[in-house]
Amino acid sequence: MPTENTSDLNGLLQPRSIALVGAKDRSVWSVSAFENLKRGGFDGDIYLINPKGGIIHGMEAHTSCVAVGARIDVALLMVPESVLLDTFDDLHSAGVKAAVILSAGFAEAGEEGQKKQQAMAEKARAVGIRLLGPNCLGFANFLQKTAVWTTPLRRAQPSPAVALVSQSGALASQLEQFAYQQRVALTHMISTGNEADISVAEVIEYLSAQDEPKAIALFLESVRDPAAFIRAAEAAKAAGKTIVVLKVGSSEAAAKAAQAHTGSLVGDDAVFNALCKKLGIVRVHSLEQLIVTTDLIAQFGRIKPGAKGLALLAMSGGLCEIAVDQAEELGLCIPELSASTKQALADALPSFATPNNPLDLTGGAMVDPGLISTAIEIIATDPAVGAVGFVFDIPAKDDKRGFARSFIKEVSSGFQRISVPGLMLSHTFNAVSGEARSMADEYKLIYSGGGLNHVLTALHKILDDRETSAISNTITAAHHARPNSERAVLDFLAENGAKVIPAHIVNSADEAAAAATTLAAPVVLKILSEDIQHKTEVGGVLLNIAGAQAAADAYEQIIASVSAKAPNAKIEGVIVSPMRGKGLEIFVGTMKDPQWGQAITVGLGGIWVEALKDTSLRLLPVTEKDAKEMLSELRGGVLLDGFRGAPVVDRNELAKTIVAIGNAALALGPDLVSLEVNPILASEHGIEALDGLAIWE
């Protein structure tokens, strides 16, 4: 649900009167803001405010907002930080309810700047003024022909469907220019800057309630209010509007740059990836991908869960080969066609054409363009195909002989007769002219000039069949005692449904001998102490002990070694467990992220989790379906399936254990920092947790 302040954004983003405070003929900000309003067709009232009055931008200026003597919905403040607070008194007296603040020198400038920003926010709140910024370039509502924006803008384009939100104003300006180059029409462009008041989350909630934006392109440096961001993302998802995010912070250097820029810390990047998966947010990693992907999602929509692969057609065998390589690298499914589909294609195409996916139509399509629509119709009926792409560049200008039109007409004809979505894409990254976009619209084509790589990347996101679920920690803390020792952790895991290795806790050599006799197999003896995390370093582990007497001797050896090497450790006993042989070791661990809460990581166990760093991460809680997806994402996941004759790991049972560990971590409450189970052993004895460690605040 929208926050109580979301409706307030109507006054900001849909104004009927605007004041440019600090207007000057010699200010590039002022000139751009004024020209944007005029060129964009704003038909409301514009007031220029300067204490000296006079003629500015060819209009009579007022000395203050109060002096205007008429309603002002929004004020754009282009005044120095040193006089900004005083300006609020004039705004309040004039009844202004919303302000856009261009001025910098606040939170991004360090501790003193943060104090100034706090004082400004408190002053604005006290007089009932909503703030966008500071340190932002403004906003543009292209639907309302309203641009309170301080760098030059292009004119609005027809049929807008993409909203652009950015914490960086300069980057938003560049993205707007790039969107125009690709003829991606924007509904809104909103720069939030330092977010002293209005945040990215509130803007997303507002856009989610509007009809026109079909997808939201978001540039994000940091998330200042995680709970509000999650609410906003869920509101967008409920409204059927996909968020596509480009977020910095995947490297230490980027994180430091973001901190210097916005005065906010960047959360852990891997956890943010997990958040995106949980919320159905599409994450991209370049400016080009941000616009291309958001545009295609706005035109295409997200394919419903269960979507199949992509069929691709071109008139170049080389391009088809490139497409296969790039799709494999991306993880995009380009499926093998069924025998019946291949036969139908063979019957319809020239004898020298090979019926495959991707499909090279060969030069035969140049002679007979009708082959294009025929092939599209045939290939779209294959049960493995969920979308069809045709590679062809719409020319910047319509050729007089009509060759391009004849091809485009056939593509359109084919797409209109199939039941799965179809799109046309350029070979390489190309600017899209107004004439090209008009031709695509004329033939009702989804078209992107993003080129093969960027479009395949976007289609990988669009055809992703993962179901997403809202974040709600339904498992509440129910365990008041803190399990600190290895055995206490394993016992708690067992209480929560995880399978753990059997164990006896003994406190004498005779008890160790009896335990070994009961287990009737070679055993492992391990010291039990909350004070000792690395048992092998103090001689606290002995393996493959066979027989009662050997177990008794091993007990005495462990106690003597630990007493000598860790004399201050409190010894609770010795654990006797059956010795396990060959199997695959898996690591499962949870961690508490300061922004997003508990997350769970899965990887190969033992030393491999640190050596290979081959892990998959999700926010808690997770389902068995989530756990299976995590296993499928591991590069070493092939080892689960009987690699080179090894036993096959029961993924269903392993997924249940992963879920149980995640639920146990949530049940242990907010003071838990980490719960590590390393290893879980998958062997002939099934799935068993062999070791556990809990770390607390």
N, C-alpha and C positions, 0 to 999 in steps of 0.2 A: 504494500500500500504506500502511496506517496506520503511524504512527511507533511506536517501541518504547514510548512513554509512553501511547499511546492507551488501552490496556487499563487503565491506572491510573485512568482517569476513571470506571470502574465503581464504584470505592470512593467517589468523590466524589459521583457523580450517582445512585447507587442505595444509599444508606446504610440501615442498620438501626438505627443509634443516632446521635443528634445532641446536641452540647453547645452551648448558647448562652452564650458567654463574655463577661462584662460585662453580664449580664442585670440589668435594673432595672425596677421598676414605673413609674418616671417617664420612661423612655426610649421614645420613639415607635418606635424601631427594634426594641427588644426586644419591646415589646407586639405589634407587627405580626408579627414573626417567630414568636412563640409562637402567636398566634391563627391564622396561616396554617397552621401544622402541625396544630393541633387541628381547625380548620374544614375543612381539606382531607382529613382522615381518615387522617393518618399513624399507622400502627399499630406503629411501632417505639418505641424508648426515647428520651425527651427528658430531658436533664440541664441544669439551670440553674446557671451558675458565677458566683459573686461572692465576692471575698475576705472579705466580711463575713458571708457565709452568710445565714441567716434565711429567711423566707417571701417568695417572689417569684412573682408570677402565680399565687398560690394553691398553690404547691408548695415543698417544702423545697429550698433551694439548697445547693450544695456550694461549699467555699472554693477548690477547684482541680479540675482534671481528674483529677489523681492521686487526689484524695480520693474520687472517684466509685467507684473500685475495680471498674469494669466496662469492657467494651470500648466505645470511642467511635470511630465511623467518620469523622465529620466534625465540625469545630468551626467555629462562626460567631463570628468575632472582632469584637466591638463595643467595643474598648478604644481609648484614645487612642494616637496614633502614638508618643508618648514612652515608653510601656511595652510596645509591641508586641513588640520583640525578646525581652524577658524572658519573654513568654508562651510562646514556642516551647520553652523548656526544660521547662515544665510539660506541653505537648502531647507532646513527645518522651518524657518519663518515663511518660506515660499511654498511649503506643503509638498516638497519633493520627496518621493518615497523610495527612489532607487537611484544608485549612482554607479558609474563605471570609473575605475581609478587607474589611470595610465601611470601615475608616478611610481618610481622605484625607490630603493633605499630602505626597505623594511626587512622582513624576516630573512630575505636572501642575503642581507648585509651583516648578519651575525647577531649577537645577543642584544646589542643596543637597538638594532633595527627591529628585532622581535618585540622588544618593549614598546617601541613606537607603533608597531602594527597592532599590538594588543590594545593600546590606548585608543587608537583610531577605531578599532572594532567596537570597543565599549562605548565610545562617543556616538557612533552611528546607531548602535543598538538602543542607546538611551533616548535618541530622538526619532526612532522608528524608521531608519533608512536602511534598505538592503544594499549590500555592496558586492560588486563583481570586481575582483582584484584584491589588493593592488598589484602593480607590476604586470598588467595585462594590456592587450591591445583592443579589447572590447568584444563585440559580438555582431553578427549579421544574421538577421532573420530574412532570408531571401524570399520566403513565402509572402511576407508583409512588405517587401521592398524597403526594409528598414536595416540600415547598416550603421551602427555606432562603432566604427572601426577606424583605426588611425594609420593604416597604410593603404595604398591604392588597391582597389578591388575590381575584378571583372564584373560584367553584367550578369545577372541571374540567367540560368539556362532553363530550357523547358523540361517538364516532367521530372522534377527533382525527387530523389528518394533516399539520399544519403545525408546524414547529419554528421558534422565534424566537431569534436570536442577536444581541446588541447590545453594542458597546463602551461605550455609555452606559446606565447602569442606569435613570436617570430616564426616558429615552425608551422603554426597554423596558417600563417600568411603564405608560406611556401607551399604547403599542401593544397591550399585553395587555388594557387596558380597551376599546380600540377593537375589538380582535378579538372580545371578548365581545359588544359591541354589535351586531356584524355576524354573531354566532353562527359565528365561525370558530374551530373547536376546535384548541387547541394541544397538542402532545405534550410539548414542552419550552420553557422560556424560560431563557436563560443570558446573564448579564451578565459580560463579561470585564474591564471596567475598564482599568487600566493594563497588564495582562498581564505582570506581573513573572515569571510562570512559565507558566501555561496560556494559550494564545493562541486567537484566533478560529480559526486553521487547525486546531489540535488538536481543538477542539470540533466543527468541521465534519466532520473525519475520524471522530470518535466517532459523530456523528449519521448519517453515511453508512453505518455498519455496523449501525444499528438498523433493524428492519423497519417500524416504525410511521410515522416521518416520510416523507412523499412529496415534500415540497418544503421548502426552508429559506429563511426571511425573514431577511435580514442587514442590520443597520445598521452602517456602517463609517465610521470617521473616518480611519484610516490603516492601512497594512499594514506591520508591523514586520519580518516575515520573508518576503520575496517568494517564495523558493523553497518554503517550507513552505506558503504560501497556494496556490501553483500545484498542489502535490501534493494538497492537500486538495480543491481544486476538481475535479481530475481523478478523485479518489476518489469524490466525489459524483456526477460524471457517469457513472463506471463503474457505480455502484450505481443509476443511474436516478433520482437525486434532483436536481431543478433548484434552483440557488441563485438567489434574486431579491435584488438588492442595492440599497440606498439608500445612496450614498456622498457625503459632503460633500467640498468642495474644488474645486468647479467655478468658484469665484470666489476672488480674492485675499483678500477679507474672510473668507470661509468657511475658507480655508486657515489664516489667522492664528488664527481662533477654535479650530480643531481643534488647532493647536499648543499654544495656551494650555491647552486642556482635557486633552490626553493626553500632552503632552510629546513628541509625535512629529511629524515632517514629513509633509505630504501630497504624494504624487507627482503628476506631470503628469496632468491630468484627461483629456486626449485620449488619452494612452497607456493610461490605465486603461480607457477605452471600448474600445480595441483589444484589451486583455487579455480583457475580458468577451466580445467577439465570438469570440476565439480559444478560450476555455474553455467557451462555451455558457452563460455566466452572463447572466441577464436583468437589465438595469439599469433602475431606475425613478427618479422624481424627486419623489415626495411620499410622506408617511406613508400616505395613503389608498391610493395605488397599490401600495405595498409589501404591504399586507395583502390587498387585492382581487386583485392579480395572483398572489401566492403561493397564496392559497386556490383560485383557479380552476385553476392549474397542478396543485395537489395533487388536485383533483377530476377535472380534465379530462385531465391528462397533457400532455406536449409532443407535438404532432402530428409524425409522422415527416417527414423531408425529402421534399419533393415535394408537400407539402400544398397544397391549393388555397384558394380564397377563401371568404368568409363569405356565407351567405344569411341575411337578416334579415326577420322577419315581425313585424307590429304591427297594431293596430287604430286607427291614426292616420296619415293622410297627412302631416301636419306633422312628426311624429316621423321618418317615413321620410326626409323631405327633410333634416332635421337630421343624421340618421345618415350620409347620403351625404356631406354637407359635412365632418363630423368624420372619417369614414373616409379621405377624400381627404387631409385635412391630416395624418393619422397615417401615411399610406402603407399602410393596410389595404385589401386587395383585396376589393371587393364586386362580383363579376363580372356581366357581362351574361348573361342566361339564354339558352339555345339556343331556336331556333324551336319545337322539339317540346315543350320544357318550358313555354313560354309558351302554346302551344295547349292543352296538358293543363290548365293553370291556368285558361285562359279557359273551357274546357268545364265545369270543376268549380265555378267561382266565379260569383257574381251578375254579370249583364251590365254593371253599373256599376262593377265592380272592374277595375283595369288590371293585367295580369300583368307585373310588373316585380320587380327586386331592388334595394332592399328592397320587400317586398310589403305593401301596405295591404289587409288583409282586409275593411275597411269595416265598417259597422254590421251587415252580413249575418251576421257571426260572433256577434253578440249574439243574433240570432234563432235561428241554427242553429250552435251551438258545434262541431258535427261538421266544419264547414268547416276548423277549425284543424288537426285531425289529417290531414285529406285534403290540405290545402295543404302541410303539412310533408313528408308522404310524397312528393308530386310534386316539390317543389323540391329535395329531398335527392338525387334521382336525376340531377340535372343534372351533367354531367361536370366543370363548372367549380367545383362546390361541395365544400368540404372540411369544413365545419361549418355548423350551423344554429342561429340564435338566435331566441328568441321573447321579445318585450318585454311583460312583464305583472308587476304587483306582487302578490306574495302578501300578503294582508291580515294585520295584526297579530293579529286574532282572526277565527276562522271565522264567516262570516255565516250567519245562521240559515236564510235562503232558499236557500243553496247555490249562488248564482250563481258565486262565485269558484271553488268546487270543480268546477263543471261545466267551466269553462274550463281549469283546471289538469289535470283528468283527461284532457281532449282533447290538451293539450300532451304529457302523459306518454305517452298512447297513440301519438301520432305519433312521438315520439322513440324509443320502444321498437321501432318497426317500420322504422327506417332504419339504414343501415350506416355513416353518418358521425356524429361526436359532435354532441350537441345540448345547449343550455343555455337556461335562462330567466333574464332579467335585469329589474331594475326600471327604470322610466322615469327617475327621479331618484335621488339618493343617499338611501337610507332605512335606518334601523335595522331589523334583522331580529329579530323576537320569537322566543321559544322555541316558540310555537305555530306560527309561520310556518315555522321550520326543521323542526319535526316534520311539517308538512304536505308540505314538499318531500321529506323522507325517506320519508314514507308512499308517495308517488308516484314514488320513485326518480328525482328530478329533481336535476340540477345547477342550483343557483340562487344568484345573487348579488344583494345589495341595493346594489351599488356604483354603480348608475346607468349611463346610456348611455355617457358619456364615459370613465369609468374602466374599464368592462368592454370597450369597444372598444379602449382602449389595451392592456389585458391580452391581448385576442385577437390584436392585432397581434403581440405577443411570442410567443404560443402558436402561431400559424400561420406564424411565420417559418420558411422552408424552408432556411435556410443550414445546411450541414453544418459542424460544428466539428471541430477536430483538436487533438491534444495539442501542447503547446509543447515543441519539441526542436530546438535549433540544430544540425541535422545537417550544416551547412556549417561546416567547421573552418578556422581561419586557416592559409593555405598560402602566403601571399605575404609574404616577409620584407622586401623593399625597399618603401619608402614612395613611392608615386606622388604627387608634389607638384605638378608642372606640369599645365596643362590637357591637353597631349597625352599625358603619361604616364598620366593618369587615363583618358582616352578609350581608349588602347591597352589598359589593363588591363580596361576594360569589354568591349572587343572580345574579349579572351582568354576572358572569361567568358560570351560568347554574345550580348552586346548589339550592335546594329547602330549603327555610328558613321560620321560623315562622313569620306570619304577625305581624306588630308592629306599634304603634303610638308613636311619641315622643311629650311629653306634657310639658308645662312650667307653669301650674297653676292647682289649684284644679278643676276649672270649665272645663278645657280641659281634665283632667283625667276622670271626670264624663262623658263628651261627648264621649270620646274614649270607655269607658266601655259600653255605650249605643249602639254605633255603632257595637261593636263586639258581643253584645247580648249573652254573656256567662260569666261565672266566669273568672277573669283575673289575671294576674301576673303583679306586678309593680316592676321595678328594676331601681336603680339609673344609670344615664348615665354620666360617667366621665372617661376621659383618665387617671386620676390620681388614680383611684380606681380599682384594679384588683380583689380583694376579697370582693365582695359586702356585703355578709352576715355578715362579721366581723364588719361592720360599720352600721348595721341595714338598708342596702340598698335594701333589697328584702322582699316583702310581697306576699304571695301566696293565691290563691283561694278567691279572693275578688269578691263578688257578688253585683251588683247594682251600680247605679251612685253615691249615697251618700257615700257608702262604699269606692268607688274608690277615691272620693274627700278626704275623711278622711285619706285614706292610703297614698295619695300624701303628705299631710301635715306632716304625721308621718315620712315618709322617709326623707323629706327635713330637718326636725328638727333633726333627729338622725344623719344624715350624717354631717350636719353643726356642730354638737357638737363633733362628734368623728373624723372627718377629716376636720378641719376648713380651711386648706390651699388648699383643693382640688377644682379644677375648675368644677362646676356642669353645665352640658350642658342641663339637663332636666331629665325627668323620662320616661322610656319605659313602655308602656302598651301593653301587648300581651295576647292572649287567654290562659287560663289555660289548659294544657294538662293533661290527666289522665294517665291510665296505658299504658305501652308500653315498648319496649326494648331499652335501651340506648347504643349507640355505640360511641366510641371515634375515631376521625381521626385527626392526627397531622402530620405536616411536620417539618423537621429539616435540617439544613445545616451542612453537614459533611465537615471538612476542606480539605479532600482529594478528595472526590467523588461527592460533590455537594449536591443538595437537595434530600431528601428521604422522603417517606411517610409511616406512621405507622397506622395500624388499630387494634382496640381491642374493648372489651366490655367497655362501657362508665361509666360515673359517677365515683364512688370511686373504681370500680372494676379494672380499667386499672392499678392502682398502687398496689392494693391488690393482684391481680392474676398474673400480668405481662404476660398476655396471649395475645401476639400481633404478628402481621405479618408485615414485612417491605419490601419495594421495593425502588429502585432508581426511580426518576422522569425523564421523564413522564411515566405514566402508562396507559394501555388500560382498557376497561371494562373487558376483559378476565383476565388481571392481577389482577384486583380488586376482581373478583369472586374467583380466586385462593387464594388470601389473606384471604378471608372470610372462605374458606374451610380449611385453615391451622389453624384456631383458635380452641383450645381445647373446648372452649365454643360455637363453631359454631352451635352445636345442638340446642341452644336456638333460633336460627334464624328460625327453621323449625317447630315451634309450639310445643315446649316442654311442656308436661303435660297440653295440652289444650290451651296454650297461642296462640295468633294470629301468623300466618306465616308471616315472613318478606319477602317482595318482593326483592329478591337478585339482580334482574336486575336494579331496581330503586336505590337501595343502591349503586350498583357498579357505576352507572352514577354519583351519588353524590360524591363518592370517587374520581372519575376521575376529576370532576369539581373542587374539592378542590385542588387536585394536580396541575391542570392547573392554578388555581388562584395563588398558591404559586409561580410558575415559573414566572407568569406575574408580580408579585410584585418585581421581580428583585433580584440582588445579596445581597442587604443590609438586606433582610429578614432573620432573624435567625430561627424563628419558627412561624408557623400558626397552632393554635390549635382550633379544633371544638369539644367541649365536654359539653353537649352531642349532638349527633344526635339522635333524637327520632323516632323510628319506631312504629307507632300506627295506630289506625283506620283512622287517618287523613293523613296517608301516611308517607313519609320520610321527616323530617324537621330538619334543624340545629337550635338548641335553643340558643347556646352561641358561641361566637368566640373571639379569642385573638391573636393579632399579636405582636411579639417581634422583635425588630429591632437592628441592630448593634449600 
